[in-house]
Amino acid sequence: MSGLGDADEVPEVHSRDTVYDGAIWNVVRERFDYGDTELIRDFVDHPGASAIVALDDDENVVLLRQYRHPVRSRNWELPAGLLDMPGEDPAEAAHRELAEEANMRADQMDHMVTLNVSPGGSNEVIHLFLARGLHAVESDFVRTGEEADMEVHWVPLKDAVSACLEGKIANQIAVTGLLIADAWPGR
């Protein structure tokens, strides 16, 4: 479809204040011009993250099961993590997270898509990567909190896609990444 695609806009922001200073992310309030009106919006100011669909040569994917308190659920997820510092390269973050969470290294890390996760309430973006040429590595990363009992599973991609389509996997990043990877050309 011709012309289909999001378009960046940068309105003039008159003020930006932190209204909540959180442990991982903050809530900010911005005043900005929108047409003839000044609007005020509060949103989660998020550093961004990378997530990885890691496929082996037999088309098995690494999935994690991790407890997520806000939704009171142990979710099936992709290896993923925050960009640790402003300007961090998302591909480097993807390599780091794959090693920390799945003890894997990838020879090839292809960017599939960048998602606006919840654009009405957060500036969070997730960079989704397809990792191939996987090798086991040792990681000295110490998992704490909800990561301490995180489970790592290898699942056939076709089974993971079926679970998404049946509503058995609800994690939005996992669903999106798995469906895109399944359709990825030359996979």
Backbone hydrogen bonds, N-H to C=O, Kabsch-Sander energy under -0.5 kcal/mol:
donor,donor_aa,acceptor,acceptor_aa,energy
4,L,1,M,-1.3
14,H,12,E,-0.6
14,H,31,R,-3.1
15,S,31,R,-1.3
17,D,29,R,-2.4
19,V,17,D,-0.7
19,V,27,V,-2.3
20,Y,27,V,-1.7
22,G,20,Y,-0.8
26,N,45,D,-1.2
27,V,20,Y,-2.4
28,V,43,F,-2.7
29,R,17,D,-3.0
30,E,41,R,-2.7
31,R,15,S,-2.0
32,F,39,L,-2.3
33,D,12,E,-1.9
34,Y,37,T,-3.5
37,T,34,Y,-1.6
39,L,32,F,-3.3
39,L,37,T,-0.5
41,R,30,E,-2.4
43,F,28,V,-2.2
44,V,121,G,-2.7
45,D,26,N,-3.0
46,H,44,V,-0.9
49,A,125,V,-1.9
50,S,81,G,-2.5
51,A,127,H,-2.6
52,I,79,P,-2.6
53,V,129,F,-3.1
54,A,52,I,-0.8
55,L,53,V,-0.7
55,L,131,A,-2.5
56,D,60,N,-2.4
59,E,56,D,-1.8
61,V,155,V,-3.6
62,V,54,A,-1.6
63,L,61,V,-0.6
63,L,153,H,-2.9
64,L,77,E,-3.0
65,R,151,E,-2.0
66,Q,64,L,-0.5
66,Q,75,N,-2.3
67,Y,146,E,-0.5
68,R,73,S,-3.1
71,V,68,R,-0.8
72,R,68,R,-0.6
72,R,69,H,-1.2
73,S,68,R,-1.6
75,N,66,Q,-2.5
75,N,73,S,-0.9
77,E,64,L,-3.1
77,E,75,N,-0.5
81,G,50,S,-2.2
83,L,48,G,-2.6
84,D,82,L,-0.6
88,E,85,M,-2.2
93,A,89,D,-2.2
94,A,90,P,-2.2
95,H,91,A,-2.3
96,R,92,E,-2.4
97,E,93,A,-2.8
98,L,94,A,-2.3
99,A,95,H,-1.9
100,E,96,R,-2.7
101,E,97,E,-2.9
102,A,98,L,-1.7
103,N,99,A,-1.1
104,M,98,L,-1.3
105,R,135,H,-2.7
107,D,132,R,-0.8
107,D,133,G,-1.5
108,Q,132,R,-2.2
110,D,130,L,-2.8
112,M,128,L,-3.3
113,V,128,L,-1.2
115,L,126,I,-2.8
117,V,115,L,-0.8
117,V,124,E,-1.6
121,G,118,S,-2.3
122,S,118,S,-1.7
123,N,44,V,-2.0
126,I,115,L,-1.9
127,H,49,A,-2.6
128,L,113,V,-3.3
128,L,126,I,-0.7
129,F,51,A,-2.5
130,L,110,D,-3.0
131,A,53,V,-2.8
131,A,129,F,-0.6
132,R,108,Q,-2.3
135,H,105,R,-2.3
137,V,103,N,-2.2
143,R,141,F,-0.7
147,E,144,T,-2.0
148,A,145,G,-1.3
150,M,147,E,-1.3
151,E,65,R,-2.2
153,H,63,L,-3.0
153,H,151,E,-0.5
155,V,61,V,-2.6
155,V,153,H,-0.5
157,L,59,E,-3.0
159,D,156,P,-0.7
160,A,156,P,-2.1
161,V,157,L,-2.7
162,S,158,K,-2.1
163,A,159,D,-2.3
164,C,160,A,-1.9
165,L,161,V,-2.5
166,E,162,S,-1.8
167,G,164,C,-1.5
168,K,163,A,-2.6
169,I,163,A,-1.1
170,A,168,K,-0.5
175,V,171,N,-2.8
176,T,172,Q,-2.5
177,G,173,I,-2.6
178,L,174,A,-2.8
179,L,175,V,-2.4
180,I,176,T,-2.4
181,A,177,G,-2.7
182,D,178,L,-2.2
183,A,179,L,-1.3
184,W,180,I,-0.9
184,W,181,A,-0.7
187,R,184,W,-1.4
